[in-house]
């Protein structure tokens, strides 16, 4: 643009100078006047040729550079009628077309990639060079227990109050680990990186293995329980029948009271073993919930009254803090009551004596929290809490939390159980 302006300024000044000379010469000699007129005409033709051959091509090329600078790949340069310059123009136009198609392709790929990431069932967490969170997809928000990206944007994973985030922060680059959390969920976590504008950007992929593992786990322990129940019930039935017959026969024999008492104890033990096996079998046969809209606060209050006597015997108080604006939730009253009874019972057993149990309900989202001042859960035990037959209590069968897990999953609830820094052990239940 500057070159074109300079050319026209130069041309104007030159024509002004020649016109003045022509006027001066015209006053003195006519033949010099015609000579100067011819010189002006030749100069004008030369300037036209110079403009078309030099100035216009350079001006066109300059416009192309401006288009590249502004990244306007949709515009094209027009031919200038000069062979060498038109070759440059054609190459430039082809290059611009290629850049436009490449940008369009990249934009379409990025749009597709964004849609794919947002729709992916895998959690995707992208970090910047300082290992701070820049973006998360909806699946990542769900597994981390976060309600919005804004609450964690610009933070490191170690700064987030989430068991999964804590586990992810311990991974090394290009490491893969299977993590089991205290909410019975199992995740396959991958820590990798991608190159963007020449820099390595770290990211995490979090794949939920919970459903697959639980299905395989349930199938395995169902088979084991059925087999054990069949063998034990058949065996105990034969033993109790035989012992009962022998005890009846010995009742007519003198001095056999001790023997018959031993037989009675053996029979009672067989019945106890049968009930023990039946408890395991009942976990496998939990019915599908009959979901109806109910007031969660009323259900919690009812369970509190039921468990209060047991807790008072241990000098344990139950404190309610219920949200009055709580929406009704779809639950099976009988199954959910049993869940609450089990949770409160576990809390009381953890406290043993002289303690507090706090029950809260909150909204947005609807959440039930049961906290206790018990001895807490170790990190080693936390990942095994909802595993079949695992118990931290001496003589425990390890079916209470399995029952709770199965019922809550049938209700579509998400939940977690862990001990926090303030010393309270909290069981959170979130209703979808």
C-alpha positions in Angstrom: 0.0 0.0 0.0 2.9 2.4 0.8 4.6 1.6 -2.5 1.5 2.4 -4.4 1.1 5.7 -2.7 4.7 6.6 -3.2 4.4 5.8 -6.9 1.3 8.1 -7.4 3.0 10.9 -5.4 6.1 10.5 -7.5 4.0 10.5 -10.7 2.1 13.6 -9.6 5.2 15.5 -8.7 6.9 14.5 -12.0 3.9 15.6 -14.1 3.7 18.9 -12.2 7.4 19.6 -12.8 7.1 18.7 -16.5 4.1 20.9 -16.9 5.9 23.8 -15.4 8.9 23.2 -17.7 6.5 23.0 -20.6 5.0 26.4 -19.7 8.4 28.0 -19.4 9.7 26.5 -22.7 6.5 27.5 -24.5 7.3 31.2 -23.9 10.7 30.9 -25.6 10.6 28.3 -28.4 7.9 26.4 -30.1 10.0 23.5 -31.3 11.3 22.9 -27.8 7.7 22.9 -26.6 6.8 20.1 -29.0 10.0 18.2 -27.9 9.0 18.5 -24.3 5.5 17.5 -25.0 6.8 14.3 -26.6 9.1 13.7 -23.5 6.0 14.0 -21.3 4.1 11.5 -23.3 7.0 9.1 -23.3 7.4 9.5 -19.6 3.7 8.9 -19.0 3.8 5.7 -21.1 6.9 4.6 -19.1 5.2 5.2 -15.8 2.1 3.2 -17.0 4.4 0.3 -18.0 6.4 0.6 -14.7 3.1 0.6 -12.7 1.8 -2.5 -14.5 5.0 -4.4 -14.5 6.5 -3.5 -11.1 4.2 -1.5 -8.8 0.9 -3.4 -9.3 2.5 -6.9 -8.9 4.3 -5.7 -5.7 1.1 -4.1 -4.5 -0.8 -7.4 -5.1 1.9 -9.4 -3.3 1.8 -7.0 -0.4 -2.0 -7.4 -0.2 -1.4 -11.2 0.0 1.0 -10.8 2.9 -1.6 -8.8 4.7 -4.2 -11.5 4.1 -1.7 -14.1 5.6 -1.0 -11.8 8.5 -4.7 -11.5 9.3 -5.3 -15.2 8.6 -8.0 -14.4 6.0 -7.8 -17.6 4.0 -11.1 -17.1 2.2 -9.8 -14.2 0.0 -7.9 -14.6 -3.2 -5.6 -12.4 -5.3 -6.5 -11.3 -8.9 -4.1 -11.8 -11.8 -2.2 -8.6 -12.7 -1.5 -9.4 -16.4 2.2 -9.9 -15.8 3.6 -13.4 -16.4 6.0 -13.8 -13.4 3.7 -12.0 -11.0 0.7 -14.1 -12.1 2.7 -17.2 -11.4 3.2 -16.0 -7.9 -0.5 -15.1 -7.6 -1.5 -18.6 -8.7 0.8 -20.3 -6.3 -0.4 -17.9 -3.5 -4.1 -18.7 -4.3 -3.4 -22.4 -4.3 -1.7 -22.1 -1.0 -4.6 -20.1 0.5 -7.1 -22.7 -0.7 -5.0 -25.4 0.9 -4.7 -23.4 4.1 -8.5 -22.8 4.1 -9.3 -26.5 3.6 -6.7 -27.5 6.3 -8.2 -25.0 8.8 -11.7 -26.2 8.0 -10.6 -29.8 8.4 -9.0 -29.0 11.7 -12.0 -27.1 12.9 -14.3 -30.0 12.0 -11.9 -32.5 13.7 -11.8 -30.3 16.9 -15.6 -30.0 16.9 -15.9 -33.8 16.5 -13.3 -34.3 19.2 -15.1 -32.0 21.6 -18.4 -33.8 21.0 -16.7 -37.1 21.4 -15.0 -36.1 24.7 -18.2 -34.7 26.1 -20.2 -37.8 25.2 -17.5 -40.2 26.3 -18.3 -42.5 29.3 -14.6 -42.1 30.2 -13.6 -39.2 32.4 -11.2 -36.9 30.6 -9.2 -34.4 32.7 -6.8 -32.0 30.8 -4.1 -30.1 32.7 -1.9 -27.2 31.6 1.9 -27.1 31.8 1.7 -26.2 35.5 -0.4 -29.4 36.1 -3.5 -27.3 36.9 -6.9 -28.3 35.6 -8.1 -26.6 32.4 -11.1 -28.7 31.4 -13.1 -31.7 32.4 -15.8 -33.6 30.5 -19.2 -34.5 32.2 -18.0 -38.0 33.1 -14.9 -36.6 34.9 -17.2 -34.3 36.9 -19.3 -37.2 37.9 -16.5 -39.5 39.0 -14.8 -36.7 40.9 -18.0 -35.8 42.6 -17.8 -32.2 41.3 -20.9 -30.2 40.3 -19.2 -27.6 38.0 -15.9 -27.0 36.2 -15.6 -23.5 37.7 -15.1 -24.8 41.2 -11.9 -26.7 40.2 -10.6 -24.8 37.2 -7.0 -23.6 37.8 -6.5 -26.0 40.8 -4.2 -29.0 41.0 -5.7 -32.4 41.6 -4.1 -32.6 45.0 -6.1 -29.5 46.0 -9.5 -31.1 45.4 -11.4 -32.8 48.1 -12.0 -36.1 46.3 -10.6 -39.6 46.9 -10.2 -40.2 43.2 -8.4 -36.9 42.7 -6.1 -37.9 45.5 -5.3 -41.2 43.8 -4.8 -39.5 40.4 -2.3 -37.0 41.9 0.0 -39.9 42.9 0.2 -41.3 39.3 3.4 -40.9 37.3 3.4 -39.7 33.7 2.5 -42.6 31.3 1.4 -44.7 34.3 -1.7 -46.9 34.4 -3.4 -48.0 37.6 -6.6 -49.7 38.7 -8.1 -47.9 41.7 -10.8 -49.1 44.1 -12.4 -46.3 46.2 -14.4 -46.3 49.4 -17.6 -45.9 47.5 -17.3 -49.4 46.0 -16.4 -47.9 42.6 -13.4 -49.2 40.6 -11.6 -47.2 38.0 -8.8 -47.7 35.5 -6.8 -44.5 35.5 -4.3 -43.5 32.7 -1.9 -40.6 33.0 -0.6 -39.5 29.6 0.1 -36.4 27.5 -0.4 -34.9 24.0 1.5 -32.3 22.1 -0.1 -28.9 21.3 1.8 -26.1 19.7 5.1 -27.8 20.5 4.4 -28.3 24.2 3.4 -31.5 26.2 0.0 -31.2 27.9 -0.8 -33.9 30.5 -4.2 -35.4 30.8 -6.0 -38.2 32.6 -8.4 -40.9 31.3 -10.6 -42.5 33.9 -12.6 -45.6 32.9 -15.2 -47.0 35.3 -14.8 -50.8 35.7 -17.4 -50.9 38.5 -20.3 -52.6 36.6 -18.1 -55.2 35.0 -16.3 -56.1 38.2 -19.5 -56.2 40.2 -21.2 -58.4 37.7 -18.3 -60.8 37.7 -18.0 -60.6 41.5 -21.7 -61.2 42.1 -21.8 -64.1 39.6 -18.9 -65.7 41.5 -20.2 -65.3 45.0 -23.8 -66.3 44.0 -22.4 -69.6 42.7 -20.3 -70.1 45.9 -23.2 -69.2 48.2 -25.6 -71.5 46.4 -23.1 -74.4 46.5 -22.3 -73.8 50.2 -25.9 -73.4 51.1 -26.9 -76.6 49.3 -24.2 -78.7 50.9 -24.6 -77.2 54.4 -28.4 -77.4 54.5 -28.3 -81.0 53.3 -25.7 -81.9 55.8 -27.2 -80.1 58.8 -30.7 -81.5 57.9 -29.3 -85.0 58.1 -27.3 -84.3 61.3 -30.2 -82.6 63.1 -32.6 -85.3 62.2 -30.2 -88.0 63.4 -29.4 -86.2 66.6 -33.1 -85.5 67.3 -33.9 -89.2 66.8 -31.0 -90.4 69.0 -31.9 -87.8 71.7 -35.5 -89.0 71.8 -34.3 -92.6 72.1 -31.9 -91.7 75.0 -34.7 -89.9 76.8 -35.9 -93.3 78.1 -32.4 -94.2 79.3 -31.3 -93.2 82.7 -28.2 -91.0 83.4 -28.1 -89.6 79.8 -29.0 -86.0 80.5 -25.5 -84.8 79.8 -25.4 -86.6 76.5 -28.8 -85.2 75.5 -27.7 -81.7 76.4 -24.7 -82.0 74.2 -27.0 -83.2 71.4 -29.3 -80.3 72.0 -26.4 -77.8 71.7 -25.3 -79.6 68.5 -28.8 -79.3 67.0 -29.0 -75.6 67.9 -25.6 -75.1 66.4 -26.8 -76.7 63.2 -29.8 -74.4 63.1 -27.5 -71.4 63.7 -25.3 -72.4 60.8 -28.3 -72.7 58.6 -29.4 -69.2 59.5 -25.9 -68.0 58.9 -25.9 -69.4 55.4 -29.4 -68.1 54.8 -28.2 -64.5 55.5 -25.7 -64.8 52.7 -28.3 -66.3 50.4 -30.7 -63.4 51.2 -28.1 -60.9 49.9 -28.2 -62.6 46.5 -32.0 -62.5 46.4 -32.6 -58.8 47.1 -35.9 -57.9 45.3 -36.2 -55.0 42.9 -37.3 -51.9 44.7 -40.9 -50.7 44.5 -40.0 -47.0 43.9 -42.5 -44.4 45.2 -42.2 -40.7 46.0 -41.7 -40.4 49.8 -40.6 -37.8 52.3 -37.0 -38.7 53.1 -37.1 -36.6 56.4 -40.0 -38.6 57.7 -38.3 -41.9 56.9 -35.1 -40.7 58.6 -37.0 -39.6 61.7 -38.8 -42.9 61.9 -35.5 -44.9 61.8 -34.0 -42.5 64.4 -36.7 -43.4 66.8 -36.3 -47.1 66.1 -32.5 -47.0 66.7 -32.6 -44.6 69.6 -33.1 -47.2 72.4 -30.1 -49.3 71.2 -27.9 -46.2 71.0 -29.0 -44.8 74.4 -27.9 -48.1 76.0 -24.4 -47.2 74.8 -24.6 -43.6 75.7 -24.7 -42.6 72.0 -26.9 -39.7 71.0 -28.5 -39.2 67.5 -28.8 -35.6 66.3 -31.0 -34.7 63.3 -30.4 -31.7 61.1 -33.0 -32.0 58.3 -33.6 -29.6 55.4 -37.2 -28.5 55.4 -37.3 -27.6 51.7 -36.2 -31.2 50.7 -37.9 -32.6 47.7 -39.6 -36.0 47.7 -37.4 -38.9 46.5 -38.3 -42.1 44.8 -37.4 -45.0 47.1 -38.6 -48.3 48.4 -39.5 -47.6 52.0 -38.9 -51.1 53.4 -35.6 -51.6 51.7 -34.3 -48.1 52.4 -35.3 -48.4 56.1 -33.2 -51.5 56.3 -30.3 -49.6 54.7 -30.6 -46.8 57.3 -30.8 -49.3 60.2 -27.6 -51.0 59.0 -25.7 -47.7 58.6 -26.7 -46.4 62.0 -26.0 -49.8 63.6 -22.5 -49.8 62.0 -21.9 -46.2 63.2 -22.9 -47.2 66.8 -20.6 -50.3 66.7 -17.8 -48.1 65.5 -18.3 -45.7 68.4 -18.8 -48.6 70.9 -19.9 -46.2 73.7 -20.1 -42.4 74.5 -20.4 -40.7 71.2 -22.5 -38.9 68.7 -24.3 -39.8 65.4 -25.3 -36.9 63.2 -27.9 -37.2 60.4 -28.2 -34.5 57.8 -30.4 -34.0 54.7 -29.6 -31.4 52.1 -30.9 -30.3 48.7 -29.4 -29.4 45.3 -28.7 -32.3 45.0 -30.7 -34.3 47.5 -28.2 -35.8 49.9 -28.4 -37.9 53.1 -25.4 -37.8 55.4 -24.8 -40.0 58.4 -21.7 -39.0 60.4 -20.3 -40.6 63.6 -17.5 -39.9 66.1 -16.3 -43.5 66.0 -12.7 -44.8 65.6 -12.8 -44.2 61.8 -11.7 -46.2 58.8 -8.1 -46.8 57.9 -7.0 -46.1 54.3 -6.2 -49.8 53.8 -9.7 -50.9 54.9 -11.5 -48.1 53.0 -10.9 -49.6 49.6 -12.3 -53.0 50.8 -15.4 -51.9 52.6 -17.9 -52.9 50.0 -16.1 -56.1 49.0 -18.0 -59.4 49.6 -17.4 -61.0 53.0 -15.0 -58.2 54.2 -15.5 -56.9 57.7 -13.5 -54.8 60.1 -15.5 -56.2 63.1 -14.4 -59.4 64.9 -16.7 -62.2 63.9 -18.4 -60.0 61.2 -19.9 -61.7 58.2 -19.2 -58.9 55.8 -22.7 -58.8 54.3 -24.1 -55.6 55.8 -22.3 -53.2 53.5 -22.9 -55.6 50.6 -26.6 -55.4 51.3 -26.4 -51.6 51.5 -24.4 -51.4 48.3 -26.9 -53.6 46.4 -29.9 -51.7 47.6 -28.5 -48.3 46.9 -27.4 -49.3 43.4 -30.8 -50.6 42.7 -32.1 -47.2 43.7 -29.7 -45.5 41.3 -27.9 -43.7 44.2 -24.3 -42.7 44.4 -22.6 -43.0 47.8 -19.3 -42.9 49.7 -18.0 -43.9 53.1 -14.8 -42.4 54.5 -13.2 -40.8 57.5 -12.5 -37.0 57.1 -9.8 -34.8 58.5 -12.1 -33.6 61.3 -12.3 -37.1 62.6 -15.9 -37.8 61.6 -16.7 -40.8 59.5 -19.4 -39.8 56.9 -21.7 -42.0 54.8 -23.0 -39.8 52.0 -26.0 -41.0 49.8 -26.8 -38.8 46.8 -30.2 -39.2 45.0 -30.2 -38.7 41.2 
